[in-house]
Amino acid sequence: MNIVKYKVGLAVGAFVALCHLMWLVLVVTGVAQPLMDWILRIHSLNNPFMVQPIDWINSIILLVVTFIVGFVVGWILALLLGILHKD
């Protein structure tokens, strides 16, 4: 099995960053707090967290960091999968 580690890393990194981009869209549109309140309420939990106003610098940092972490995790998983499936 020939797994291209950087491609897996790019795919996982892009997926994780896309998930966080969707969260940022919820924050910008004002939907994040009610959604978070509802999700915790249906789990019988109180919500101690408050969504803060958008900070664009922190938002960009969030996307970059989550992409890098996702890339590294994907790369490591592809490496381990390649090692486990050596013929």
Secondary structure by P-SEA (a helix, b strand, c coil): ccccaaaaaaaaaaaaaaaaaaaaaaaaacaaaaaaaaaaaaaccccccccccccaaaaaaaaaaaaaaaaaaaaaaaaaaaaaacc
